[in-house]
């Protein structure tokens, strides 16, 4: 099993929306992928509650059977659409892919 974790720091304003509006939009778009991409075995999304300088704003945790199914997810057209929107509204991201 492969765990894919992504964390983002969002811009204060982008695409005509506030940071929190964009965070909620990204969360909705990511959860909407579940019916379209059966390779996703688990998905959790969390919004930071502490707001420290070291904090990221939003965390995505997904799990896949293998690196091959993670690749299918990454290249899926619906995921590509979400990723395109995300790139417009975030300042930075960090990613971890690990076997569990």
Jmol script that loads the backbone (N, CA, C; Angstrom):
load data "model"
ATOM      1  N   UNK A   1       0.851  -1.174   0.000  1.00  0.00           N
ATOM      2  CA  UNK A   1       0.000   0.000   0.000  1.00  0.00           C
ATOM      3  C   UNK A   1       0.892   1.230   0.000  1.00  0.00           C
ATOM      4  N   UNK A   2       0.476   2.262  -0.736  1.00  0.00           N
ATOM      5  CA  UNK A   2       1.222   3.516  -0.840  1.00  0.00           C
ATOM      6  C   UNK A   2       0.367   4.644  -0.284  1.00  0.00           C
ATOM      7  N   UNK A   3       0.965   5.423   0.589  1.00  0.00           N
ATOM      8  CA  UNK A   3       0.305   6.612   1.130  1.00  0.00           C
ATOM      9  C   UNK A   3       0.896   7.830   0.428  1.00  0.00           C
ATOM     10  N   UNK A   4       0.009   8.689  -0.061  1.00  0.00           N
ATOM     11  CA  UNK A   4       0.380   9.921  -0.773  1.00  0.00           C
ATOM     12  C   UNK A   4      -0.148  11.085   0.062  1.00  0.00           C
ATOM     13  N   UNK A   5       0.770  11.899   0.583  1.00  0.00           N
ATOM     14  CA  UNK A   5       0.402  13.038   1.424  1.00  0.00           C
ATOM     15  C   UNK A   5       0.886  14.310   0.736  1.00  0.00           C
ATOM     16  N   UNK A   6      -0.026  15.268   0.608  1.00  0.00           N
ATOM     17  CA  UNK A   6       0.304  16.567   0.025  1.00  0.00           C
ATOM     18  C   UNK A   6      -0.182  17.639   0.989  1.00  0.00           C
ATOM     19  N   UNK A   7       0.650  18.659   1.196  1.00  0.00           N
ATOM     20  CA  UNK A   7       0.243  19.803   2.013  1.00  0.00           C
ATOM     21  C   UNK A   7       0.527  21.071   1.231  1.00  0.00           C
ATOM     22  N   UNK A   8      -0.401  22.011   1.321  1.00  0.00           N
ATOM     23  CA  UNK A   8      -0.287  23.257   0.586  1.00  0.00           C
ATOM     24  C   UNK A   8      -0.368  24.468   1.509  1.00  0.00           C
ATOM     25  N   UNK A   9       0.319  25.525   1.093  1.00  0.00           N
ATOM     26  CA  UNK A   9       0.172  26.863   1.663  1.00  0.00           C
ATOM     27  C   UNK A   9      -0.544  27.677   0.590  1.00  0.00           C
ATOM     28  N   UNK A  10      -1.687  28.230   0.926  1.00  0.00           N
ATOM     29  CA  UNK A  10      -2.516  28.948  -0.043  1.00  0.00           C
ATOM     30  C   UNK A  10      -2.200  30.441  -0.082  1.00  0.00           C
ATOM     31  N   UNK A  11      -2.420  31.029  -1.253  1.00  0.00           N
ATOM     32  CA  UNK A  11      -2.332  32.483  -1.405  1.00  0.00           C
ATOM     33  C   UNK A  11      -3.482  33.114  -0.625  1.00  0.00           C
ATOM     34  N   UNK A  12      -3.280  34.334  -0.153  1.00  0.00           N
ATOM     35  CA  UNK A  12      -4.345  35.017   0.587  1.00  0.00           C
ATOM     36  C   UNK A  12      -5.564  35.280  -0.282  1.00  0.00           C
ATOM     37  N   UNK A  13      -5.324  35.501  -1.569  1.00  0.00           N
ATOM     38  CA  UNK A  13      -6.411  35.718  -2.517  1.00  0.00           C
ATOM     39  C   UNK A  13      -5.950  35.239  -3.886  1.00  0.00           C
ATOM     40  N   UNK A  14      -6.837  34.553  -4.585  1.00  0.00           N
ATOM     41  CA  UNK A  14      -6.538  34.085  -5.944  1.00  0.00           C
ATOM     42  C   UNK A  14      -7.839  33.683  -6.621  1.00  0.00           C
ATOM     43  N   UNK A  15      -7.858  33.796  -7.920  1.00  0.00           N
ATOM     44  CA  UNK A  15      -9.037  33.403  -8.699  1.00  0.00           C
ATOM     45  C   UNK A  15     -10.303  34.107  -8.208  1.00  0.00           C
ATOM     46  N   UNK A  16     -10.149  35.318  -7.663  1.00  0.00           N
ATOM     47  CA  UNK A  16     -11.291  36.094  -7.186  1.00  0.00           C
ATOM     48  C   UNK A  16     -11.888  35.607  -5.883  1.00  0.00           C
ATOM     49  N   UNK A  17     -11.165  34.731  -5.176  1.00  0.00           N
ATOM     50  CA  UNK A  17     -11.673  34.188  -3.914  1.00  0.00           C
ATOM     51  C   UNK A  17     -10.637  34.342  -2.808  1.00  0.00           C
ATOM     52  N   UNK A  18     -11.123  34.311  -1.582  1.00  0.00           N
ATOM     53  CA  UNK A  18     -10.248  34.383  -0.417  1.00  0.00           C
ATOM     54  C   UNK A  18      -9.545  33.050  -0.199  1.00  0.00           C
ATOM     55  N   UNK A  19      -8.573  33.059   0.693  1.00  0.00           N
ATOM     56  CA  UNK A  19      -7.839  31.832   1.016  1.00  0.00           C
ATOM     57  C   UNK A  19      -8.792  30.725   1.457  1.00  0.00           C
ATOM     58  N   UNK A  20      -9.679  31.011   2.391  1.00  0.00           N
ATOM     59  CA  UNK A  20     -10.572  29.972   2.910  1.00  0.00           C
ATOM     60  C   UNK A  20     -11.531  29.495   1.827  1.00  0.00           C
ATOM     61  N   UNK A  21     -12.009  30.400   0.970  1.00  0.00           N
ATOM     62  CA  UNK A  21     -12.889  29.985  -0.127  1.00  0.00           C
ATOM     63  C   UNK A  21     -12.157  29.036  -1.081  1.00  0.00           C
ATOM     64  N   UNK A  22     -10.899  29.335  -1.377  1.00  0.00           N
ATOM     65  CA  UNK A  22     -10.128  28.455  -2.254  1.00  0.00           C
ATOM     66  C   UNK A  22      -9.825  27.129  -1.575  1.00  0.00           C
ATOM     67  N   UNK A  23      -9.553  27.149  -0.286  1.00  0.00           N
ATOM     68  CA  UNK A  23      -9.317  25.898   0.429  1.00  0.00           C
ATOM     69  C   UNK A  23     -10.558  25.016   0.382  1.00  0.00           C
ATOM     70  N   UNK A  24     -11.725  25.614   0.597  1.00  0.00           N
ATOM     71  CA  UNK A  24     -12.973  24.850   0.544  1.00  0.00           C
ATOM     72  C   UNK A  24     -13.242  24.340  -0.872  1.00  0.00           C
ATOM     73  N   UNK A  25     -12.927  25.153  -1.882  1.00  0.00           N
ATOM     74  CA  UNK A  25     -13.122  24.734  -3.273  1.00  0.00           C
ATOM     75  C   UNK A  25     -12.220  23.546  -3.603  1.00  0.00           C
ATOM     76  N   UNK A  26     -10.969  23.598  -3.161  1.00  0.00           N
ATOM     77  CA  UNK A  26     -10.052  22.496  -3.417  1.00  0.00           C
ATOM     78  C   UNK A  26     -10.530  21.241  -2.696  1.00  0.00           C
ATOM     79  N   UNK A  27     -10.958  21.389  -1.465  1.00  0.00           N
ATOM     80  CA  UNK A  27     -11.454  20.229  -0.714  1.00  0.00           C
ATOM     81  C   UNK A  27     -12.635  19.584  -1.448  1.00  0.00           C
ATOM     82  N   UNK A  28     -13.580  20.389  -1.894  1.00  0.00           N
ATOM     83  CA  UNK A  28     -14.740  19.860  -2.624  1.00  0.00           C
ATOM     84  C   UNK A  28     -14.320  19.174  -3.921  1.00  0.00           C
ATOM     85  N   UNK A  29     -13.402  19.791  -4.653  1.00  0.00           N
ATOM     86  CA  UNK A  29     -12.955  19.214  -5.925  1.00  0.00           C
ATOM     87  C   UNK A  29     -12.230  17.885  -5.703  1.00  0.00           C
ATOM     88  N   UNK A  30     -11.423  17.812  -4.657  1.00  0.00           N
ATOM     89  CA  UNK A  30     -10.711  16.565  -4.381  1.00  0.00           C
ATOM     90  C   UNK A  30     -11.678  15.455  -3.983  1.00  0.00           C
ATOM     91  N   UNK A  31     -12.601  15.738  -3.069  1.00  0.00           N
ATOM     92  CA  UNK A  31     -13.565  14.709  -2.673  1.00  0.00           C
ATOM     93  C   UNK A  31     -14.428  14.264  -3.859  1.00  0.00           C
ATOM     94  N   UNK A  32     -14.672  15.174  -4.800  1.00  0.00           N
ATOM     95  CA  UNK A  32     -15.470  14.838  -5.981  1.00  0.00           C
ATOM     96  C   UNK A  32     -14.756  13.838  -6.892  1.00  0.00           C
ATOM     97  N   UNK A  33     -13.453  13.643  -6.697  1.00  0.00           N
ATOM     98  CA  UNK A  33     -12.710  12.665  -7.502  1.00  0.00           C
ATOM     99  C   UNK A  33     -13.028  11.224  -7.114  1.00  0.00           C
ATOM    100  N   UNK A  34     -13.485  11.005  -5.909  1.00  0.00           N
ATOM    101  CA  UNK A  34     -13.670   9.638  -5.405  1.00  0.00           C
ATOM    102  C   UNK A  34     -14.524   8.755  -6.320  1.00  0.00           C
ATOM    103  N   UNK A  35     -15.678   9.204  -6.811  1.00  0.00           N
ATOM    104  CA  UNK A  35     -16.470   8.323  -7.678  1.00  0.00           C
ATOM    105  C   UNK A  35     -15.821   8.057  -9.042  1.00  0.00           C
ATOM    106  N   UNK A  36     -14.955   8.963  -9.480  1.00  0.00           N
ATOM    107  CA  UNK A  36     -14.351   8.849 -10.812  1.00  0.00           C
ATOM    108  C   UNK A  36     -13.061   8.043 -10.840  1.00  0.00           C
ATOM    109  N   UNK A  37     -12.399   7.918  -9.686  1.00  0.00           N
ATOM    110  CA  UNK A  37     -11.079   7.282  -9.662  1.00  0.00           C
ATOM    111  C   UNK A  37     -11.088   6.166  -8.626  1.00  0.00           C
ATOM    112  N   UNK A  38     -11.472   4.955  -9.048  1.00  0.00           N
ATOM    113  CA  UNK A  38     -11.591   3.847  -8.092  1.00  0.00           C
ATOM    114  C   UNK A  38     -10.252   3.410  -7.491  1.00  0.00           C
ATOM    115  N   UNK A  39      -9.149   3.849  -8.074  1.00  0.00           N
ATOM    116  CA  UNK A  39      -7.833   3.499  -7.525  1.00  0.00           C
ATOM    117  C   UNK A  39      -7.587   4.136  -6.161  1.00  0.00           C
ATOM    118  N   UNK A  40      -8.331   5.193  -5.830  1.00  0.00           N
ATOM    119  CA  UNK A  40      -8.194   5.835  -4.517  1.00  0.00           C
ATOM    120  C   UNK A  40      -8.847   4.921  -3.487  1.00  0.00           C
ATOM    121  N   UNK A  41      -8.064   4.388  -2.577  1.00  0.00           N
ATOM    122  CA  UNK A  41      -8.583   3.495  -1.542  1.00  0.00           C
ATOM    123  C   UNK A  41      -9.020   4.254  -0.296  1.00  0.00           C
ATOM    124  N   UNK A  42      -8.424   5.402  -0.074  1.00  0.00           N
ATOM    125  CA  UNK A  42      -8.748   6.214   1.107  1.00  0.00           C
ATOM    126  C   UNK A  42      -8.385   7.653   0.794  1.00  0.00           C
ATOM    127  N   UNK A  43      -9.218   8.586   1.286  1.00  0.00           N
ATOM    128  CA  UNK A  43      -8.915  10.010   1.144  1.00  0.00           C
ATOM    129  C   UNK A  43      -9.371  10.737   2.398  1.00  0.00           C
ATOM    130  N   UNK A  44      -8.478  11.539   2.928  1.00  0.00           N
ATOM    131  CA  UNK A  44      -8.793  12.435   4.041  1.00  0.00           C
ATOM    132  C   UNK A  44      -8.220  13.798   3.705  1.00  0.00           C
ATOM    133  N   UNK A  45      -8.971  14.829   4.045  1.00  0.00           N
ATOM    134  CA  UNK A  45      -8.531  16.198   3.803  1.00  0.00           C
ATOM    135  C   UNK A  45      -8.731  16.975   5.095  1.00  0.00           C
ATOM    136  N   UNK A  46      -7.696  17.705   5.495  1.00  0.00           N
ATOM    137  CA  UNK A  46      -7.781  18.483   6.722  1.00  0.00           C
ATOM    138  C   UNK A  46      -7.309  19.907   6.506  1.00  0.00           C
ATOM    139  N   UNK A  47      -7.976  20.830   7.188  1.00  0.00           N
ATOM    140  CA  UNK A  47      -7.594  22.241   7.179  1.00  0.00           C
ATOM    141  C   UNK A  47      -6.929  22.550   8.510  1.00  0.00           C
ATOM    142  N   UNK A  48      -5.792  23.248   8.444  1.00  0.00           N
ATOM    143  CA  UNK A  48      -5.017  23.581   9.642  1.00  0.00           C
ATOM    144  C   UNK A  48      -5.865  24.356  10.656  1.00  0.00           C
ATOM    145  N   UNK A  49      -5.707  24.012  11.929  1.00  0.00           N
ATOM    146  CA  UNK A  49      -6.458  24.685  12.990  1.00  0.00           C
ATOM    147  C   UNK A  49      -5.577  25.574  13.872  1.00  0.00           C
ATOM    148  N   UNK A  50      -4.248  25.500  13.691  1.00  0.00           N
ATOM    149  CA  UNK A  50      -3.356  26.279  14.548  1.00  0.00           C
ATOM    150  C   UNK A  50      -2.912  27.599  13.927  1.00  0.00           C
ATOM    151  N   UNK A  51      -2.638  27.608  12.642  1.00  0.00           N
ATOM    152  CA  UNK A  51      -2.266  28.845  11.970  1.00  0.00           C
ATOM    153  C   UNK A  51      -0.912  29.407  12.361  1.00  0.00           C
ATOM    154  N   UNK A  52       0.045  28.552  12.692  1.00  0.00           N
ATOM    155  CA  UNK A  52       1.377  29.038  13.036  1.00  0.00           C
ATOM    156  C   UNK A  52       2.168  29.347  11.771  1.00  0.00           C
ATOM    157  N   UNK A  53       3.304  30.016  11.926  1.00  0.00           N
ATOM    158  CA  UNK A  53       4.155  30.321  10.774  1.00  0.00           C
ATOM    159  C   UNK A  53       4.639  29.053  10.090  1.00  0.00           C
ATOM    160  N   UNK A  54       4.800  27.982  10.846  1.00  0.00           N
ATOM    161  CA  UNK A  54       5.284  26.725  10.283  1.00  0.00           C
ATOM    162  C   UNK A  54       4.169  25.877   9.660  1.00  0.00           C
ATOM    163  N   UNK A  55       2.926  26.260   9.875  1.00  0.00           N
ATOM    164  CA  UNK A  55       1.789  25.464   9.413  1.00  0.00           C
ATOM    165  C   UNK A  55       1.572  25.571   7.913  1.00  0.00           C
ATOM    166  N   UNK A  56       1.158  24.465   7.336  1.00  0.00           N
ATOM    167  CA  UNK A  56       0.607  24.472   5.995  1.00  0.00           C
ATOM    168  C   UNK A  56      -0.901  24.664   6.176  1.00  0.00           C
ATOM    169  N   UNK A  57      -1.606  25.009   5.106  1.00  0.00           N
ATOM    170  CA  UNK A  57      -3.025  25.326   5.231  1.00  0.00           C
ATOM    171  C   UNK A  57      -3.955  24.131   5.050  1.00  0.00           C
ATOM    172  N   UNK A  58      -3.620  23.242   4.128  1.00  0.00           N
ATOM    173  CA  UNK A  58      -4.512  22.133   3.788  1.00  0.00           C
ATOM    174  C   UNK A  58      -3.679  20.888   3.560  1.00  0.00           C
ATOM    175  N   UNK A  59      -4.190  19.752   4.031  1.00  0.00           N
ATOM    176  CA  UNK A  59      -3.496  18.473   3.889  1.00  0.00           C
ATOM    177  C   UNK A  59      -4.414  17.482   3.191  1.00  0.00           C
ATOM    178  N   UNK A  60      -3.841  16.771   2.213  1.00  0.00           N
ATOM    179  CA  UNK A  60      -4.522  15.680   1.528  1.00  0.00           C
ATOM    180  C   UNK A  60      -3.772  14.404   1.840  1.00  0.00           C
ATOM    181  N   UNK A  61      -4.492  13.403   2.318  1.00  0.00           N
ATOM    182  CA  UNK A  61      -3.920  12.076   2.535  1.00  0.00           C
ATOM    183  C   UNK A  61      -4.720  11.106   1.686  1.00  0.00           C
ATOM    184  N   UNK A  62      -4.023  10.394   0.810  1.00  0.00           N
ATOM    185  CA  UNK A  62      -4.678   9.373   0.000  1.00  0.00           C
ATOM    186  C   UNK A  62      -3.869   8.091   0.088  1.00  0.00           C
ATOM    187  N   UNK A  63      -4.548   6.975  -0.141  1.00  0.00           N
ATOM    188  CA  UNK A  63      -3.876   5.679  -0.144  1.00  0.00           C
ATOM    189  C   UNK A  63      -4.253   4.917  -1.404  1.00  0.00           C
ATOM    190  N   UNK A  64      -3.244   4.174  -1.912  1.00  0.00           N
ATOM    191  CA  UNK A  64      -3.368   3.421  -3.154  1.00  0.00           C
ATOM    192  C   UNK A  64      -2.760   2.048  -2.956  1.00  0.00           C
ATOM    193  N   UNK A  65      -3.175   1.093  -3.766  1.00  0.00           N
ATOM    194  CA  UNK A  65      -2.621  -0.261  -3.672  1.00  0.00           C
ATOM    195  C   UNK A  65      -1.147  -0.312  -4.054  1.00  0.00           C
ATOM    196  N   UNK A  66      -0.716   0.571  -4.958  1.00  0.00           N
ATOM    197  CA  UNK A  66       0.656   0.491  -5.471  1.00  0.00           C
ATOM    198  C   UNK A  66       1.067   1.828  -6.080  1.00  0.00           C
ATOM    199  N   UNK A  67       2.340   1.933  -6.418  1.00  0.00           N
ATOM    200  CA  UNK A  67       2.815   3.115  -7.140  1.00  0.00           C
ATOM    201  C   UNK A  67       2.150   3.217  -8.515  1.00  0.00           C
ATOM    202  N   UNK A  68       1.831   2.078  -9.116  1.00  0.00           N
ATOM    203  CA  UNK A  68       1.152   2.093 -10.410  1.00  0.00           C
ATOM    204  C   UNK A  68      -0.242   2.720 -10.309  1.00  0.00           C
ATOM    205  N   UNK A  69      -0.976   2.388  -9.253  1.00  0.00           N
ATOM    206  CA  UNK A  69      -2.321   2.979  -9.115  1.00  0.00           C
ATOM    207  C   UNK A  69      -2.237   4.444  -8.701  1.00  0.00           C
ATOM    208  N   UNK A  70      -1.197   4.830  -7.971  1.00  0.00           N
ATOM    209  CA  UNK A  70      -0.967   6.249  -7.684  1.00  0.00           C
ATOM    210  C   UNK A  70      -0.722   7.003  -8.988  1.00  0.00           C
ATOM    211  N   UNK A  71       0.025   6.411  -9.903  1.00  0.00           N
ATOM    212  CA  UNK A  71       0.285   7.042 -11.197  1.00  0.00           C
ATOM    213  C   UNK A  71      -0.997   7.195 -12.008  1.00  0.00           C
ATOM    214  N   UNK A  72      -1.859   6.182 -11.964  1.00  0.00           N
ATOM    215  CA  UNK A  72      -3.149   6.274 -12.664  1.00  0.00           C
ATOM    216  C   UNK A  72      -3.934   7.470 -12.127  1.00  0.00           C
ATOM    217  N   UNK A  73      -3.975   7.622 -10.808  1.00  0.00           N
ATOM    218  CA  UNK A  73      -4.640   8.764 -10.169  1.00  0.00           C
ATOM    219  C   UNK A  73      -4.023  10.076 -10.647  1.00  0.00           C
ATOM    220  N   UNK A  74      -2.701  10.165 -10.585  1.00  0.00           N
ATOM    221  CA  UNK A  74      -2.011  11.411 -10.925  1.00  0.00           C
ATOM    222  C   UNK A  74      -2.279  11.834 -12.365  1.00  0.00           C
ATOM    223  N   UNK A  75      -2.432  10.860 -13.250  1.00  0.00           N
ATOM    224  CA  UNK A  75      -2.621  11.162 -14.668  1.00  0.00           C
ATOM    225  C   UNK A  75      -4.084  11.187 -15.109  1.00  0.00           C
ATOM    226  N   UNK A  76      -4.981  10.870 -14.197  1.00  0.00           N
ATOM    227  CA  UNK A  76      -6.407  10.846 -14.547  1.00  0.00           C
ATOM    228  C   UNK A  76      -6.854  12.260 -14.950  1.00  0.00           C
ATOM    229  N   UNK A  77      -7.611  12.401 -16.044  1.00  0.00           N
ATOM    230  CA  UNK A  77      -8.022  13.733 -16.511  1.00  0.00           C
ATOM    231  C   UNK A  77      -8.744  14.572 -15.458  1.00  0.00           C
ATOM    232  N   UNK A  78      -9.558  13.957 -14.631  1.00  0.00           N
ATOM    233  CA  UNK A  78     -10.261  14.728 -13.593  1.00  0.00           C
ATOM    234  C   UNK A  78      -9.282  15.244 -12.532  1.00  0.00           C
ATOM    235  N   UNK A  79      -8.297  14.436 -12.167  1.00  0.00           N
ATOM    236  CA  UNK A  79      -7.279  14.891 -11.222  1.00  0.00           C
ATOM    237  C   UNK A  79      -6.435  16.010 -11.833  1.00  0.00           C
ATOM    238  N   UNK A  80      -6.113  15.884 -13.116  1.00  0.00           N
ATOM    239  CA  UNK A  80      -5.327  16.912 -13.800  1.00  0.00           C
ATOM    240  C   UNK A  80      -6.052  18.255 -13.756  1.00  0.00           C
ATOM    241  N   UNK A  81      -7.376  18.257 -13.916  1.00  0.00           N
ATOM    242  CA  UNK A  81      -8.169  19.493 -13.826  1.00  0.00           C
ATOM    243  C   UNK A  81      -8.052  20.115 -12.437  1.00  0.00           C
ATOM    244  N   UNK A  82      -8.197  19.288 -11.409  1.00  0.00           N
ATOM    245  CA  UNK A  82      -8.099  19.798 -10.038  1.00  0.00           C
ATOM    246  C   UNK A  82      -6.695  20.353  -9.798  1.00  0.00           C
ATOM    247  N   UNK A  83      -5.676  19.614 -10.212  1.00  0.00           N
ATOM    248  CA  UNK A  83      -4.299  20.050 -10.006  1.00  0.00           C
ATOM    249  C   UNK A  83      -4.034  21.390 -10.686  1.00  0.00           C
ATOM    250  N   UNK A  84      -4.623  21.607 -11.841  1.00  0.00           N
ATOM    251  CA  UNK A  84      -4.458  22.873 -12.553  1.00  0.00           C
ATOM    252  C   UNK A  84      -5.030  24.029 -11.728  1.00  0.00           C
ATOM    253  N   UNK A  85      -6.217  23.835 -11.158  1.00  0.00           N
ATOM    254  CA  UNK A  85      -6.805  24.864 -10.299  1.00  0.00           C
ATOM    255  C   UNK A  85      -5.937  25.099  -9.068  1.00  0.00           C
ATOM    256  N   UNK A  86      -5.495  24.016  -8.446  1.00  0.00           N
ATOM    257  CA  UNK A  86      -4.681  24.128  -7.233  1.00  0.00           C
ATOM    258  C   UNK A  86      -3.428  24.960  -7.500  1.00  0.00           C
ATOM    259  N   UNK A  87      -2.752  24.718  -8.604  1.00  0.00           N
ATOM    260  CA  UNK A  87      -1.529  25.470  -8.921  1.00  0.00           C
ATOM    261  C   UNK A  87      -1.774  26.978  -8.957  1.00  0.00           C
ATOM    262  N   UNK A  88      -2.997  27.391  -9.309  1.00  0.00           N
ATOM    263  CA  UNK A  88      -3.316  28.814  -9.392  1.00  0.00           C
ATOM    264  C   UNK A  88      -3.589  29.461  -8.043  1.00  0.00           C
ATOM    265  N   UNK A  89      -3.883  28.658  -7.029  1.00  0.00           N
ATOM    266  CA  UNK A  89      -4.321  29.236  -5.754  1.00  0.00           C
ATOM    267  C   UNK A  89      -3.358  28.988  -4.596  1.00  0.00           C
ATOM    268  N   UNK A  90      -2.274  28.270  -4.841  1.00  0.00           N
ATOM    269  CA  UNK A  90      -1.330  27.979  -3.753  1.00  0.00           C
ATOM    270  C   UNK A  90       0.007  28.667  -3.976  1.00  0.00           C
ATOM    271  N   UNK A  91       0.680  28.911  -2.847  1.00  0.00           N
ATOM    272  CA  UNK A  91       2.036  29.472  -2.872  1.00  0.00           C
ATOM    273  C   UNK A  91       3.077  28.360  -2.925  1.00  0.00           C
ATOM    274  N   UNK A  92       2.820  27.285  -2.186  1.00  0.00           N
ATOM    275  CA  UNK A  92       3.801  26.206  -2.109  1.00  0.00           C
ATOM    276  C   UNK A  92       3.116  24.908  -1.726  1.00  0.00           C
ATOM    277  N   UNK A  93       3.863  23.809  -1.941  1.00  0.00           N
ATOM    278  CA  UNK A  93       3.356  22.503  -1.566  1.00  0.00           C
ATOM    279  C   UNK A  93       4.520  21.608  -1.192  1.00  0.00           C
ATOM    280  N   UNK A  94       4.207  20.611  -0.366  1.00  0.00           N
ATOM    281  CA  UNK A  94       5.158  19.559  -0.048  1.00  0.00           C
ATOM    282  C   UNK A  94       4.434  18.232  -0.250  1.00  0.00           C
ATOM    283  N   UNK A  95       5.201  17.215  -0.665  1.00  0.00           N
ATOM    284  CA  UNK A  95       4.620  15.918  -0.987  1.00  0.00           C
ATOM    285  C   UNK A  95       5.455  14.822  -0.346  1.00  0.00           C
ATOM    286  N   UNK A  96       4.775  13.794   0.131  1.00  0.00           N
ATOM    287  CA  UNK A  96       5.447  12.588   0.627  1.00  0.00           C
ATOM    288  C   UNK A  96       4.685  11.382   0.092  1.00  0.00           C
ATOM    289  N   UNK A  97       5.404  10.479  -0.542  1.00  0.00           N
ATOM    290  CA  UNK A  97       4.852   9.198  -0.978  1.00  0.00           C
ATOM    291  C   UNK A  97       5.637   8.118  -0.264  1.00  0.00           C
ATOM    292  N   UNK A  98       4.941   7.270   0.480  1.00  0.00           N
ATOM    293  CA  UNK A  98       5.650   6.228   1.242  1.00  0.00           C
ATOM    294  C   UNK A  98       4.847   4.931   1.230  1.00  0.00           C
ATOM    295  N   UNK A  99       5.566   3.834   1.403  1.00  0.00           N
ATOM    296  CA  UNK A  99       4.915   2.540   1.530  1.00  0.00           C
ATOM    297  C   UNK A  99       4.499   2.342   2.974  1.00  0.00           C
ATOM    298  N   UNK A 100       3.311   1.786   3.148  1.00  0.00           N
ATOM    299  CA  UNK A 100       2.822   1.542   4.507  1.00  0.00           C
ATOM    300  C   UNK A 100       2.437   0.071   4.636  1.00  0.00           C
TER     301      UNK A 100
END
end "model"
wireframe off; spacefill off
backbone 0.3
color backbone group
